[in-house]
Amino acid sequence: MTTLYHGSEGICTPHRGLCLATTPRDARDFALDHGLVTMVGLDWTGLVVREERAYDPGEDVSPGDDPDELDALGEAGVDVITFDDQDVGGSPIRAYRLVSERAVAAIVTLVEIEECDDDDDADDDDDGFDGAPDGWKATTPNMADWH
């Protein structure tokens, strides 16, 4: 299993096209000021992963943004694509996009997290989940079985 992160302005609902970052801070940048960061654990067993072209900042287009492209990738048997992306400040990051329903079904962890303040104790959670990365704490139980 690999843990990746999704940043959004609302609750993360697993779906084809879901884009994931490799660090919670990168995901937080996409969540903007009042958004949510969700930790997404993915079981890669049997998934077909393909490297795609990099994000095009001039056109503001990432691989799989176009629904027709996403469908074509799925029809070609691809489950997940990975590509070089940029955060909102233009710094390079690595991104993953779920292409198939099989990739969506491979989500085994889905937990909202937030960065800890100096006063927060990351281990003082009553959410029943202990897998948040250092400096972050879970704010929900594992919701993977809910999708």
N, C-alpha and C positions, 0 to 999 in steps of 0.2 A: 504494500500500500504506500502511496505517496500522498502527502498533504499539500494541497494548494489552497489558494485564497481567492475569494470573490468580493469585490466592493460594489455596492449599489446604494441607491437612495431609499430602497425599501427591502422587504424580506426577500431573501434569495429563494427562488423557486426553481428547482432543477428542471432544465429543459435543453433541447437541442439548440446549440448556438451559445450556450453558457461559456463565458470567457473567464479564465482563471490565471492568476499571477503566482509567482513562486514565493513571494514574501507577504506577510500581512501589511507591511507598510506600503508596498506597491498597490495592494488592493485598497487600502485606506485612501490613497490618492484618487482612485476612481470613484470612491464612495462620496467624495466631496466633504463638506464640513459637517453635515448632519446625517450622513449615510451609515450603513452597516457594513461590517466586515464579517464574512462567513468563512469558516474553516471547512474545507471540502476534502475528505479523504476518498481517494479513488483506488479501487482494486484493478490493476492493469492486466490481470490474468486474461489472456485471450483477446485483448483489444489490439486493433491495428492502428498504429500511430504513424503519421506521415509529416515530414518537415515541409513547410510551405514557405512561400516568398515572405519577405519582411513587410511590416506595416509601411504604408506609403504616406508620409506626413503631408506631401503636397496635395494629395487627393483626399487625405483623412480616411483611408480605407485599410481595413485589416482583412486578412484571409478569413473567409466565411461570413463576412458582414452581409453579403448578398444572399438572400434565401435560395436563389437558384444555384449559386455556387455550393452552398451547404448541402443542398439536395444532390448535386452531382458528385460531391465527395462521398456522401453516404451511399449512393448507387455504385460507386467504385469500391465499396467495401471498407472505407476508412471510418474509424470510430472516433479518433481524436487527431486534431492537427496541432502542431507546435510551430511557433514562429517568433522572430525577433520583433518586439513591439517597443513602444515608448510610453513612459508615464506622462502625466499631464504637464510636467515641466520639460519634457523632451529628452529625459535620460533613458538610456536603453534598458529594457527589461525582457524577460522571457515570458511568453504567454502560451497558454493551452486553450483550445476551444473544443467543447464536446460536440461531435458531429452526429452521432447515432443514438438511438434509443438504448442500444446496448451499453454505450458509455454512460448514459444517464443512470441506467440500472446498476452500474458498477460503483455508484456512490455509496460508501459505507459509513461515512461520517459527514454530518452537516450540523455545524455548531456555530452560533453567532459568538463573536469574541470582541472584546474592547481592550484598548491599551490601558495598562495600569498607570495611575498617577503615583507619585512618590508615597502618598498616604495609603494607597490601596495595597492589600495583601493578595497577591495572585493565587495563593493557596486557600484563601478564605471564601470559597464559593460554596453555595448550597444548591448547585445546579446538577450535581451528580456526574459531572464530566471533569476529568483531571488531565486532559491532553492538550491544553492550550500551550502555545509556544512561550518561551521566556519573555517576560515583560507584558504579557497579555493574559486576560482571564476570560473564561467562558461565561456567557450571560444566558445561555439556554442549555437544556439537555441535548443529547444527540437526536436530531430530528430526521435522520436518514430513513428511518422506517415509515415516516409520515408521507413520503412522496410516492 
